[in-house]
């Protein structure tokens, strides 16, 4: 990755890549010099005031060749479009379609004055771009008393946005350049993020979690609601899994399941919940099934298995490993610049990784403050508590860096025979130790290919088995970017 530096005459606040324009849309704040009142001695006081601006940046252009049509060199907005003291809160692209003609607009929501005061004004500004001149023209201006915090396109020519506690859905008549009367639904707290998937409108609210709305007979209807009143920050909808990843300001990320048919209480069941050191403010899903082995190919001299006993990938044959990896990776960013890489696991993969993680948490070489040794039954993965469904990738990374296969074998050799809680049943079998449980969980993930019988001596194939699992973990932890 080669970083590039493109100068701006201000501080960027929002960066959006436009596939339609093949450019970066950068919203930033610049300083404008203002002439103040003239003093008695004839000298004028000069002061600076912040003013929002928008720039279009070509990705492959050199800094000296960037378009210089605005007042500050890059700004495509006319200063007359901006009110004194107005702040730009966010922008989205909107491509309304009328007949066979598609229009392109930038929609910016703004705020002026102190929130909650009588002088506060929030506006929706609709700009069209003139590619020949290289500037933006204000086409529509909508004023609101309550602050607009989230906007999203809906359908072919509609827009949904949050204004105070209200969710408004507006249909645009592009020919007359006027909006029809809005459809409104009032929630218990303001929206902080809105997205549209299919016909569903997903809303994350300031204090009352995640909501899913639909349009029924020209009315907005709340179909689903979060069971927990959380201070939401962002969400990501995964349609294939019928799953919504919801983050909040309490540093939590929750997996909410959206059933096909609503329950009587119309709530989204909590599938899992993870607690992180920082609060996630953005989520993005990228496909890594075909790209990850090419972008992060292991070194040629490194050889490890991707399935038990068979399937070496050190020489570039990574196709066998792909079926054991998640098809997509989720990137999560925080306000301090931290980036998390998240992967969704199937039940078998989670059980195996949870078993290894539980052993690692009791190993002082991996965790400086190991978990108390209270018995073998606590190593068994349990899905009873949703907050225990999180696999800590940092712990698995330390396992790889501080011993790998050798350290995994040592942890497995420490297992003492005795009573264990297996598959929610208390079993008394002196032949069941950590190695046999590890083998059973491994077979759930990879199947019976090359696996040994539970009745055979586990000390014979343990090297290849541990090497296979560590190779799979290494692939799972590979960076997607």
N, C-alpha and C positions, 0 to 999 in steps of 0.2 A: 504494500500500500504506500503510495507516494502522496504526501499531503501537498495541497496547493493553497496559496494565500491570495485572496482577492480583496482589495481595499474597498472600504465603504466610508462615507463621510458621516458616520454615526455608529450607534450600537445596535446590532441586530437583535430582534426580539422573537421573530418567527421566520423559519426557513421551510419552504414547501417546494418540492420538486413537481413540476408540471409535465406530465406525459404528453399533454395536448400541445404545449409550446416547446417541449424539450429544453426547458430552461429552469433555473432556480428562481422562485419568487421569494424575495427577501423583504420582510417588513422590519423597519429599523427606526430608531429615534435619532434625529439630528438636532443640532443647536442652531437657532436662528437669532441673529443680532437684531435688537430692537432699540430704537432711539427713545430715550426717556425725556423727562422734563428738563428744560433749560434752567440752570442755576443763575444766581444774581450776577456772578462774575462773567457770565457769557459762555460758560462751559456746559456742554450737554452730557448727561449721564447715559452711558450705553450699557445695556444688559442683554443677556441671552435667555432664550426661552426654549424648552424642548418642543419639537414638532415632529409628528410621525411622517414617515415617508415609505415608499415602496420602490424596489428596484427589480429589474429583470436581468439576470446574469446568465450568460451563455457558458456552458460547462467547459467548452474547448477553446474559449477565447482568452487571449492574453490580457492582462490588466490594462495595458495602454490602449487596447483596441475595443474596450467596452463602450457601449452606447452612452453618449454624453448629452442627452437632450434635456434633462431636468435642471432645476436651479442649482442643486449641489453636485451635479455631474452625473448622477445615476437616478435621481428621483423622477418617476414617470407621472407623478401627480401634480396637478395645479394647486398652488398654495391657497387659492380661493375656496377650494373644496373643504378645507380643514378649518374648524371653528377654533377660536382662541382657547387654549387650555384643553383641547380635545385629545383623548388618548385612544390609540388603536389597540383593541383587545385581541383581535384574531381575524383571520381571513380564510375563506374557502373558495375553491373553484366551483362554478355552476355552469352547466351546459344545458339550458332549457331548449326543448325541441317543439317547434310549431310546424305541423305538417311534415314536410321533408327537410325543412331548414333547421339547422342547429346553430344556436347563438352561444358565444363564449363571454362569460362575465366573471369578474372578481367581486366577491361579496365580503365586505369588511364591516364588522360590528365595533362600535366605538362607545365611549363614555365621556361625558363632560360634567365637571363639578363633583361634589362629594356625594357618594352613594347614599341614598335615603333622604337627601335634602330636597326641598322644593325646587331648587334651581338645577337639579341633576337632570340631564338629558342623555338618552342613549339612542344611537342612530344605526340604521342599516344602510350602507352605501353600496350601490351597484355600479361598478365601473366596466365599461367596454374598452377593449384595447385597439388602438390604431397602429397596426404594424408598420405602415408606411411612414408615419410621423414619429412613432416610438413613444407615445404617451397614452395616458388613460383618460377617458371622458366619463364624468359622472352622469348617469342616466336616470337613476331612481334614488330617492332619499326618503326613508321612513323614520319618523321620530317616535320615541317611546319614553314614557316617564320612568319605567323600571329598567334596570340594567339588563342588557342582553349578554349572556355568558356563553352560549353555545349555539352553533348553526350547522345545519347539514342539508344537502339536497335530498329531495324526495320525489320519486317518479320522474316523468318526462319534463314537467314544467312547474314543479312545486318546491317549496322550501319550508323546512320545519326548524323552529328555533325556540329557545327558552327565554322568556322575558319575565323576570321576577320569578314567582311561583307558577306562572302559566306556561304551557306549551302551546305554541301557535303554529298552525299549518296553513300556509298561504298558497293559493294557486294564481299564477301569473298569466295574464293575457298580454303576450309579447307585442302584438300588433298595436294595442292601445296603450301599452307601457303602464298598465295599472293592475293592481292586485285585487282579487275578489275579497269579499268579506271573509276573515279568517275563521278557521275552526279552532276552538280553544278547549283545553283541559287543564284544570288547576291541580297541582300536586302540593304536597306538604312542605317542600323546600325547593329552592331554585336548582335548576339543572346546571351541571358543570361540564358535562360531555354528552353529545348526542350523536348517534350513528344510525344508519338505515341499512338493514339487510333484508332483501326481498320486500315484503310488505310490512315488516315489523319495524317499529321505531324503538331503539334502545336508548334509555335515558339514565345517566348516572347523576344522582342528586347530591346536594351539599350535605344533607344530614340523614337521609332516609334510604340509602342504598340504591339498588338498581331496579328500574322499572322497564317493562316491555309493553308498548302501546300498539294499537292497530286502528285503522280507519274502518268503521262499520256504519253504513247508511249515513255517510257524511257527518259522522261524529267520531271524535277521538275517544277510544275506550282503553282502559288499563286492563290488559289481559293477565299479566304476571307482575309480581312484586317480590322484592327481596325479603326474606324472613328476618333479617337483621338490619337495624337502623345504623348503617355505617356512614362515616364521612367520606364519600366517594371521591376518587381522583380521576380514574380513567377506566375504560373497559375495552375488551376485544371479543368479538363474536366469532366463534368457530362453528360454522354451519354443519359441516360433516359430522362433528361429534355432538351436535345439539348442546353446545357448551358455551358459557359466557365466563371469561376471565375478568373479574372485577377487582380493582385495587382501591385502597383507601389511604387516608392520611395517617392511619395508625400503623403503617408499614406492613399491612396484610395484603395478600393476594388470595382470592377465593375463586373456586370453580363452581359455578352455578349451572345446574342442569335444567334445560328447557324441555319439558315433556311435550309429546305431540298433542296430547289431550289435557286440558286444564283440570287441576284438582278442585275440590270444593273450596279450599282456602286460597286458591290461585296464587301460590307462592312457588318460587324456584328452589328446589332442594339443594342443600349444600353438599357437594361431592368431596371436596378437599379444601384445605386452608393452610397457607404457609405464612410464617412470620419472618420478615427480612429485616436487616439492619436499617434500611432506608425505605422511604415511601416511593413507589413507582408512579411516575407521572405520564408515561407513554408506553404503549405496547404495539409491537409490529410483528406480523407473522411472515416468515420467508420460507420458501421451499429449499431443502438441503439434501433431499434424497439423492439427486444426481450430481449436485455440485460439490458436496463435502469431500468425497474421496479425491477429487481432482484438485481442489483448492488446498487441502491439508493432507497430502499424501505422506505416509510415514517414510522415514529415511530407508533407502534400499537395504542397508545392512541390518535393519531391525526386522525380526521375524517373530510373529506371534499369531495365535489362532483366533479365529472369529466364531467358531463353533466347536463344541467339545471334540477333542482328539484330532479332527480333520479340518482342513481349510485354512492354509497359510495365506496371508495377504502381503507379506513383506516385499514380494516381487511385483506388486501392482495389481494383483487379482483381488479387487475389493468388491466385486459384484456379489460374492457370497455373503458378505457382511451386511449389505444394504437392507436385506429383509428384516434384520434385527434392530434397525435404527428407526427413529421416528421420521415420518415423511416430511415434517416441517419443524422448524425451530422458531421459537418466539424470543424476540429481543425486547428487553425492558430497559428503559432509561429513567434516571432519577434527576432531581433538580441539581445535584452537585456534580453531574457528569458521569456518574457510575453507570455502567452497562451490565445488565444481567442477561445470561443466555439460559432460556428455559426450554425444557422438553417434556412432552406428555408421554407417560409410560403406560403400557398395558399392565394388567394385574400381575401377570407372571414375572415380568421384568421388575416391577416395583417390589415384589416379595423378595426376589433374590438380592436386589440392591439394598433393601432395608435390612436384610439379615447381615450382609457384609458391613453396612454402616453401624449396626448395633454392636458388632464385634469391635469395629474400629473406635467407637466412642469409649471403649474400655481399655484401649491401648494407649499408654502414655507417650509413645513415640509419634502418635498421630494427633491425639488430643492431650495437651499439657495437663489439663484437669480432667482425668478420665471419670467416666460414670462409675458409681459404686458397683462392685461385683455382688449382685444380690441373687444370682442364680441363672441357670441356663434358660429357664422358661422366659426370661425377659429378652432374650435374643430373638425369639420368634416374632416375625412381623405380625402386627395387629392392626386391623382396619376399624377398630371400635371407635377411635377418636379421629375426627376429620383433621385436626391440626397435626396429627402424627403422620400424615400422608406425604410429607415433604422430605425428599432425599437431598441432603446437603452435598452439592458437587464439590465444595472446598474440601470436605473430609475425604471424599474419594480421590481427589487430586493429590492430597498429602499421602494417601496410601500408595499411589503410583510413584510419587517422588521419593518416598522414604523407605522403599523396600520392594514395592510391587509384588511380584509372585512370591518371593521369599517371605515377605512379611505376612502375606495372606496365608501361606502354609503354616507359619508359626501360630497365627491366631486360631486356625482350624485345629492344630495339634493340641491346643490348650483345653479343648472341650473334654469335660468329664462325663462319663456315662451316668445315667440315672433317670429320674422322672422328668419328662419334658411335655410341654403343652404344644401338641402338634395338630394343626388343622382344627383348633378349637376343641380338641379331645385330649384328656390327660392320659398319657401312655406310659406304662412302666415296662421298659425294654432296655436292658443293659447293653444291647448291641447298637442302640441309637445314640450316636455322638454327633459332634459338629460336622464331621466329614460326611456322614450319611445324610444328614439334613441338607448340607450344602449340595450334595449330589442330587437329591430329590428336587430341590428348587432349581438347579441348573437344567435338569431334564424338562421342567415345566416351560422353560424359556426356549431351549434349543431343540427339544424333542429327543428322540432316542438315538440320533445319529452318533455312532462311535461311543456311546455311553457304556459304562460297565455295569454289571449286575450288582445290586445291593449286597448280594451274598458273597461277592468276591472281595479280595483283600484291597482295601482302599489305599494302602500305602504304595501300591505298585503304580497306578496311573495318576497319582495325585499331582505330579509335576505338570503333566500335559493338561490336566483339567484346570488347575489354577492358572496356568499360562493362557488357556483359552478364554477364561472369564476376564482376566486382566486385559487381554487384547480387546475384548468387546467393550469393557469400561473405557479403555483409552479412545476407542472410536466414538463412544457416546459423548465423551467430554471434549472432543475436538472443537475448536472455535469455528463458528459458521462464517465469520467475517475476518 
